[in-house]
Amino acid sequence: AAAAAPFAGALLALDGGPEALAVGEALAAAVGAFAWPVPGPGRAAYHAAAAVVANDLIALLHLGESLATHAGLPPHIARPALVHLARTALDAAAAVAPDQSLAHGLTGAVARGDAGTLQRHLEVLETWPEGRDIHVALSRQLLALVLDAGLLRPAQAAAVDIVLDSPG
């Protein structure tokens, strides 16, 4: 049971013939996971999705920890605080109904259309150009998400867009 615990709720992407799929589904059920067929052509996209969400999150946590320690927080305080924040954000995303945009679980400067706060974030990130580039790219994705969900007024979105377009 302890060995199966990390798989509880996980997705196991399956590929193969009917017999292999049946075995995979049985194994998934045995460890509390669920299985879904993801045939050959879709496997790279599935693995990329997993890498973006799992591995890239660690890179973002590292960037956040670097910024927090720059602000004066020791790593033993910064890391648990940022991991807690990440869990809170993931819980908010999990609470959004599947037929709604993830924008409904979003908080922060872009979600509020707070261009001034976003500008200050980017100014701090000037000392970490790659971190600034990452934040700008992700903020553009968030802006598109909140716009598509109709959660920002056009003037707010335009102000955020101007900040994101400013040279770094």
C-alpha positions as a printed NumPy array, in Angstrom:
array([[  0.   ,   0.   ,   0.   ],
       [  2.812,   2.438,   0.834],
       [  4.508,   1.767,  -2.509],
       [  1.24 ,   2.488,  -4.325],
       [  0.551,   5.768,  -2.481],
       [  2.443,   8.034,  -4.939],
       [  0.249,   6.722,  -7.756],
       [ -3.099,   7.475,  -6.082],
       [ -4.969,   9.818,  -8.414],
       [ -2.235,   9.752, -11.057],
       [ -2.845,   9.329, -14.762],
       [ -1.102,   6.428, -16.44 ],
       [ -0.944,   7.029, -20.189],
       [ -1.298,   3.722, -21.999],
       [ -0.383,   2.576, -25.464],
       [ -0.618,  -0.827, -27.07 ],
       [ -3.06 ,  -3.436, -28.167],
       [ -6.285,  -4.379, -26.371],
       [ -4.571,  -6.922, -24.122],
       [ -1.843,  -4.477, -23.06 ],
       [ -4.441,  -1.759, -22.421],
       [ -6.476,  -4.136, -20.232],
       [ -3.39 ,  -5.047, -18.18 ],
       [ -2.441,  -1.384, -17.853],
       [ -5.947,  -0.467, -16.705],
       [ -5.875,  -3.262, -14.106],
       [ -2.473,  -2.121, -12.82 ],
       [ -3.655,   1.483, -12.645],
       [ -6.737,   0.481, -10.674],
       [ -4.621,  -1.619,  -8.3  ],
       [ -2.522,   1.406,  -7.279],
       [ -5.396,   3.919,  -7.2  ],
       [ -4.464,   5.585, -10.477],
       [ -6.532,   5.919, -13.59 ],
       [ -5.522,   4.955, -17.085],
       [ -6.188,   6.609, -20.395],
       [ -5.064,   5.517, -23.839],
       [ -2.53 ,   7.923, -25.325],
       [ -1.373,   6.363, -28.586],
       [  2.039,   6.942, -30.179],
       [  1.515,  10.319, -31.874],
       [  0.124,  11.901, -28.699],
       [  2.745,  10.555, -26.308],
       [  5.292,  13.322, -26.901],
       [  2.657,  15.994, -26.257],
       [  1.502,  14.16 , -23.118],
       [  5.085,  13.895, -21.827],
       [  5.712,  17.569, -22.653],
       [  2.588,  18.516, -20.689],
       [  3.83 ,  16.506, -17.716],
       [  7.302,  18.062, -17.918],
       [  5.926,  21.601, -18.123],
       [  3.677,  21.114, -15.114],
       [  6.039,  19.067, -12.931],
       [  9.624,  19.869, -13.896],
       [  9.15 ,  23.486, -14.924],
       [  7.404,  24.09 , -11.609],
       [ 10.666,  23.225,  -9.866],
       [ 12.514,  25.753, -12.026],
       [  9.908,  28.365, -11.089],
       [ 10.273,  27.504,  -7.407],
       [ 14.046,  27.924,  -7.752],
       [ 13.575,  31.344,  -9.339],
       [ 11.126,  32.303,  -6.604],
       [ 13.522,  31.111,  -3.913],
       [ 16.308,  33.186,  -5.485],
       [ 14.091,  36.268,  -5.42 ],
       [ 12.939,  35.621,  -1.861],
       [ 16.498,  35.197,  -0.601],
       [ 17.43 ,  38.389,  -2.463],
       [ 14.648,  40.049,  -0.45 ],
       [ 16.343,  38.83 ,   2.736],
       [ 14.463,  35.628,   3.541],
       [ 16.671,  32.694,   4.473],
       [ 16.189,  29.579,   2.303],
       [ 14.768,  27.576,   5.224],
       [ 11.94 ,  30.14 ,   5.421],
       [ 11.57 ,  30.949,   1.709],
       [ 11.309,  27.414,   0.335],
       [  8.501,  26.132,   2.584],
       [  6.605,  29.394,   2.139],
       [  6.855,  29.21 ,  -1.65 ],
       [  5.968,  25.498,  -1.75 ],
       [  2.905,  26.319,   0.377],
       [  1.981,  29.098,  -2.04 ],
       [  2.384,  26.738,  -5.004],
       [  0.142,  24.164,  -3.289],
       [ -2.451,  26.852,  -2.621],
       [ -2.395,  27.874,  -6.29 ],
       [ -2.715,  24.231,  -7.373],
       [ -5.633,  23.74 ,  -4.974],
       [ -7.332,  26.825,  -6.451],
       [ -6.806,  25.43 ,  -9.959],
       [ -8.17 ,  22.041,  -8.891],
       [-11.294,  23.745,  -7.527],
       [-12.127,  25.299, -10.917],
       [-14.802,  23.313, -12.742],
       [-13.484,  21.499, -15.833],
       [-15.805,  23.52 , -18.065],
       [-14.417,  26.827, -16.733],
       [-11.172,  28.576, -17.535],
       [ -8.302,  28.12 , -15.113],
       [ -8.313,  31.925, -14.983],
       [-11.037,  31.572, -12.341],
       [ -8.467,  30.108,  -9.955],
       [ -5.862,  32.758, -10.642],
       [ -4.71 ,  35.531,  -8.31 ],
       [ -1.95 ,  38.088,  -8.667],
       [ -1.082,  41.202, -10.584],
       [ -2.011,  39.993, -14.072],
       [ -5.333,  38.555, -12.882],
       [ -6.171,  41.887, -11.241],
       [ -4.906,  43.959, -14.161],
       [ -2.463,  45.579, -11.734],
       [  0.118,  46.982, -14.142],
       [  1.944,  48.929, -11.432],
       [  2.686,  45.843,  -9.343],
       [  3.701,  43.896, -12.433],
       [  6.081,  46.73 , -13.388],
       [  7.724,  46.559,  -9.95 ],
       [  8.112,  42.78 , -10.296],
       [  9.825,  43.194, -13.655],
       [ 12.126,  45.875, -12.258],
       [ 13.298,  43.485,  -9.53 ],
       [ 13.828,  40.811, -12.178],
       [ 16.207,  43.066, -14.134],
       [ 19.058,  41.421, -12.222],
       [ 17.833,  37.995, -13.434],
       [ 17.251,  38.52 , -17.184],
       [ 16.298,  34.895, -17.823],
       [ 13.874,  35.059, -14.902],
       [ 12.412,  38.269, -16.306],
       [ 11.959,  36.617, -19.706],
       [ 10.225,  33.648, -18.09 ],
       [  7.935,  35.905, -16.047],
       [  7.044,  38.016, -19.076],
       [  6.3  ,  34.934, -21.203],
       [  4.15 ,  33.357, -18.501],
       [  2.42 ,  36.659, -17.76 ],
       [  1.498,  36.921, -21.442],
       [ -0.104,  33.473, -21.18 ],
       [ -1.963,  34.538, -18.031],
       [ -3.131,  37.753, -19.686],
       [ -4.535,  35.779, -22.616],
       [ -6.223,  33.414, -20.17 ],
       [ -7.947,  36.15 , -18.15 ],
       [ -8.925,  38.012, -21.325],
       [-10.451,  34.887, -22.86 ],
       [-12.389,  34.361, -19.623],
       [-13.626,  37.957, -19.685],
       [-12.115,  38.73 , -16.276],
       [-10.337,  42.006, -17.155],
       [-11.596,  45.28 , -18.517],
       [ -9.903,  46.301, -21.789],
       [ -8.127,  49.247, -20.159],
       [ -6.625,  46.981, -17.491],
       [ -5.486,  44.479, -20.1  ],
       [ -3.958,  47.258, -22.215],
       [ -2.009,  48.594, -19.225],
       [ -0.653,  45.118, -18.422],
       [  0.222,  44.597, -22.081],
       [  2.197,  47.863, -22.168],
       [  4.221,  46.765, -19.122],
       [  4.91 ,  43.377, -20.699],
       [  6.071,  45.087, -23.905],
       [  8.484,  47.38 , -22.075],
       [ 12.118,  46.57 , -22.763],
       [ 13.992,  44.753, -20.036]])
